[in-house]
Amino acid sequence: MRNITGYIFAALLLVGCAEQSNEPERPNILIILADDLGYTDIGAYGGEIRTPNLDDLAGDGLLLTNFYAAPTCSPTRAMLLSGADYHLAGLGTMNGSWDTNQLGKRGYEAVLNKDVVSVSSILQDSGYHTYMTGKWHLGYVQELQPQSRGFEQSFVLLQGGASHFSDRGGLARGAIADYIENGEVAEIPDDFYSSNYYTDKMIGYIDQDRADGNPFFGYLAYTAPHWPLQVAPEDIDLYKGEYDSGYDQIRTDRIARLRELGIIDEKTITSMAPDYIESWDQLSADEQRSEARKMEIFAAMVDNLDRNIGRVIDHLKQIGEYDNTFILFMSDNGAEGNNIGNMGSNAEWIPEAFDNSVQSMGTVNSFVHYGAQWAQVGSGPYRDFKAFVGEGGIKVPSIIRYGDLPYKGDIDHGFMTVKDIAPTLLELANTTHPGTKYKGRDVYPITGKSILPHLNDLDTSVYKPEEIIVWELFGRRAIRQGAWKMTMQAEPIGSGEWQLYNLDDDPSETKDVAALNSDKIAALE
């Protein structure tokens, strides 16, 4: 197996004689982020949605089964770009979700704060072209926008969500969405559809600087399949009738395929769905039709997302950069099962402003989300969904592909987290984090770890068994040490007390063993 770190170090030794040698190029880097994509939503992870491009990427690379994000989007994005825990990076909570004891507190600014330096800034300083398209959600004022955080070219949605067709906001309190290109207000075209346009922009950015030979860092942060569930007219009936069997059966089918693929084993017992989710058979015929239609629209969005990812990959192949590009695909959190219709003033706004009849679902005039019942399908055998700290909320699909890696369709069960990506990219790029000072200001060092040693030898671990990883958001907490995971969540998701699970024996968190292991609770607490 080729040693990537040694490969990169050798390039340093040859800097002085580059003109007389075939010095290896520093790789391009492309991060592709899906928004609210569940663990089992793509074919490579057992899903029935047709995602041939992502499936091929996994078949040509490495599929990660134990890759962890934060419970929600902004904290994940903060860790991805900083390599630091999201509480250090300013996302200890989400914008608009402050508790009174968090207001004005460092680490709870709900933006990517200046206490961290972004990986895009470091890569730009080292000679990379840096591009971003898609969802930012890390700060609204100029000094916190992408052009001020190391991105040479950027076209972004500043908010966390919006119409996929227009600048209509994603929540009642944000009626208009802000699209910004390189710090300036951007007009979107009449034929705008989010995934298509973000892809167009990224390809354009990649092409415009090719002549100088410098590598690029691309951050392609799609808003699909985040609510509102909307799909291009030509795809509106792409999955018509394919979810009539209902969410209970689809979940069972996906879990069976996960086992067939070797992603889970027989120890992975399916977690119980929350009590408030009615079984499919309890729904009326009209309710079943409505629920099936929501999932048809969601599936079509994921299908379109996959095709756009395929466009980028095909373009890299056409320009001869595919094998020299480190590609990471991931979701920002688990499937979205929260009741968006009751968030803030949405309960009044959505019925007044949209037509959510079955016939209108998925169009520009609709605003639907698919709820906990389908999110449980996205989580597969795992407990919980987005915003919660069960495995279904924080374990996400992830694929790595790079020409210097020897993997072709391999599955990696090693534990790693999103904050490990930034140090990995810096090592790939032959550069380093500045430590505790960056351009005259104090910054936190990286708290994640490079996964390159693990990628060189999958039998090694990124984290030692005694090391502790912590999640906390909205008062929901999880502590992980080796196979042990301790969680505290309010009812009805949790018990309001610490619950303890051994993930080696019980990956789906179905058996709380806290009462039998009070010493472990005390040690972790």
Number of C-alpha atoms within 10 A of each C-alpha: 10 12 14 17 15 9 13 18 13 13 17 13 11 15 11 10 10 13 9 8 10 10 15 14 13 17 26 23 22 21 18 18 22 24 24 26 27 32 33 28 25 24 20 29 27 22 24 17 21 20 22 16 21 22 19 15 24 25 18 20 23 23 27 23 22 18 22 26 26 31 28 25 25 28 28 24 26 30 31 25 23 33 31 26 27 29 21 23 29 26 27 25 25 20 17 7 12 16 11 8 8 14 13 10 11 16 20 25 22 26 25 30 23 18 21 28 30 27 25 27 20 20 24 19 13 14 12 24 24 25 26 29 28 25 29 27 23 26 19 16 11 13 13 15 24 29 22 15 20 22 26 19 21 27 27 26 26 21 21 19 22 25 24 27 20 19 17 17 19 21 23 17 11 13 12 16 19 18 21 22 18 18 18 11 12 14 12 15 10 8 11 15 17 25 28 19 20 25 22 15 19 21 19 11 22 20 13 9 13 13 7 7 10 14 23 23 26 26 23 26 25 27 25 26 28 24 21 26 26 31 30 22 11 8 18 20 15 16 19 16 12 16 19 17 13 20 22 17 13 20 23 14 16 24 25 16 19 20 15 12 14 12 19 19 13 8 12 19 17 19 20 14 18 14 9 9 13 12 13 17 11 10 13 10 11 10 12 19 16 19 23 24 24 22 24 26 28 30 29 26 25 23 23 21 24 21 19 20 23 19 17 19 20 15 16 18 14 10 10 11 17 20 16 19 23 21 22 20 21 23 27 32 32 36 37 30 23 18 12 19 18 12 11 12 12 17 14 12 15 19 13 9 13 16 18 17 12 15 11 16 25 30 22 20 14 22 24 23 26 24 19 21 23 26 29 30 28 28 32 30 29 26 24 30 30 28 23 31 29 28 25 30 30 32 29 28 27 25 26 20 25 21 16 16 19 16 19 15 18 14 19 18 16 18 14 23 24 26 27 24 24 26 26 17 24 18 19 22 22 16 14 15 20 14 13 15 15 16 8 7 11 14 19 20 18 21 15 23 20 20 23 20 16 16 24 16 12 15 11 13 16 20 19 10 12 10 9 14 14 14 21 20 20 15 12 18 17 20 19 21 17 17 14 19 24 26 25 22 20 11 9 10 15 17 12 13 13 17 20 25 22 21 19 12 14 18 23 24 28 18 15 16 15 17 11 10 12 11 11 14 18 8 7 13 9
